[in-house]
Amino acid sequence: MRIFVALILTVFVLPAAANAQDLSPDEASNRMVRAMEAEKWDEALEIVDAFIEDWEEWAEPTNPTLCIAYFHKGLCEGRLENFSAAARSFEFCYKGLTRHLETRRE
């Protein structure tokens, strides 16, 4: 699971999050992985939130990268026991990816 999370973060989420926090993608990826492994969910959530803030200005809600970021946000929120926020993040991810797949079939 850790390898999957690290791969998704490195490829999709962290390059944009790095720009938002003035970190290189490698630095942001390493920071995120370390935060998650150390169960520093506040720190991991901060990185994902920076990414989402950056991308929401221009990305469609069906953008898979944005949806995956919301998935990771939901993981962090759940670990922080903010279950209602986690549910909203997971819902955004699910609905966005579902609409994305529907548009690809057309």
matplotlib code that plots the C-alpha trace (Angstrom):
import matplotlib.pyplot as plt

x = [0.0, 2.8, 4.4, 1.1, 0.5, 4.0, 3.7, 0.4, 1.7, 5.0, 3.4, 0.1, -0.2, 3.1, 4.6, 1.8, 1.8, 5.6, 4.9, 2.4, 4.9, 8.0, 9.5, 10.9, 8.7, 11.3, 11.4, 7.6, 7.3, 9.9, 8.2, 4.8, 6.0, 7.8, 4.8, 2.5, 4.9, 5.3, 1.5, 1.8, -1.5, -1.7, 1.5, 0.4, -3.0, -1.2, 0.6, -2.5, -4.5, -1.8, -2.1, -5.9, -5.9, -3.5, -5.4, -9.0, -8.5, -8.3, -8.9, -12.2, -13.9, -13.6, -9.8, -8.4, -5.4, -7.6, -9.8, -6.9, -5.8, -9.2, -8.8, -5.5, -7.1, -9.9, -7.3, -5.6, -8.9, -10.1, -6.8, -7.4, -10.9, -12.6, -15.0, -17.5, -14.7, -13.2, -16.6, -16.9, -13.4, -14.1, -17.4, -15.7, -13.2, -15.8, -18.2, -15.4, -13.8, -17.2, -18.0, -14.5, -15.0, -18.5, -17.2, -14.4, -17.0, -18.9]
y = [0.0, 2.4, 1.9, 2.5, 5.7, 6.9, 6.2, 8.0, 11.0, 11.2, 10.9, 12.8, 14.9, 16.2, 18.0, 20.6, 20.6, 21.2, 24.4, 25.6, 25.1, 26.1, 22.6, 20.5, 17.5, 15.2, 17.1, 17.2, 13.5, 12.6, 14.9, 13.4, 9.8, 10.5, 12.3, 9.4, 6.7, 8.7, 9.1, 12.9, 13.3, 17.1, 17.5, 15.2, 17.0, 20.3, 19.2, 17.7, 20.9, 23.0, 20.9, 21.1, 24.8, 25.2, 22.9, 23.9, 27.2, 25.7, 21.9, 20.3, 18.5, 15.3, 15.7, 12.3, 14.0, 16.3, 13.3, 11.3, 14.3, 14.3, 10.6, 11.3, 14.2, 11.8, 9.3, 12.0, 13.4, 9.9, 9.3, 12.7, 11.4, 14.2, 11.7, 14.1, 15.9, 12.6, 11.4, 14.7, 14.2, 10.6, 11.6, 14.2, 11.6, 9.0, 11.3, 13.0, 9.7, 8.2, 11.3, 11.1, 7.4, 8.1, 10.9, 8.6, 6.0, 8.5]
z = [0.0, 0.9, -2.5, -4.3, -2.3, -2.9, -6.7, -7.0, -5.1, -7.0, -10.4, -10.0, -6.9, -5.7, -8.7, -8.5, -4.7, -4.8, -6.8, -4.2, -1.4, -3.2, -3.0, -5.8, -6.7, -5.2, -1.9, -1.7, -2.5, 0.1, 2.6, 1.9, 2.2, 5.4, 6.9, 6.0, 7.3, 10.5, 10.6, 10.5, 8.9, 9.5, 7.5, 4.7, 4.5, 4.3, 1.1, -0.5, 0.4, -1.3, -4.4, -4.5, -4.0, -6.9, -9.2, -8.4, -10.1, -13.5, -13.4, -14.3, -11.4, -13.5, -13.8, -12.6, -11.0, -8.9, -8.0, -6.8, -4.7, -3.1, -2.4, -0.5, 1.3, 2.4, 3.7, 5.8, 7.1, 8.1, 10.0, 11.7, 12.6, 10.6, 9.1, 7.6, 5.7, 4.7, 3.3, 1.3, -0.1, -1.1, -2.6, -4.7, -5.9, -6.7, -8.5, -10.5, -11.6, -12.5, -14.7, -16.2, -17.2, -18.5, -20.8, -22.1, -23.1, -25.3]

ax = plt.figure().add_subplot(projection="3d")
ax.plot(x, y, z, "-o")
ax.set_aspect("equal")
plt.show()
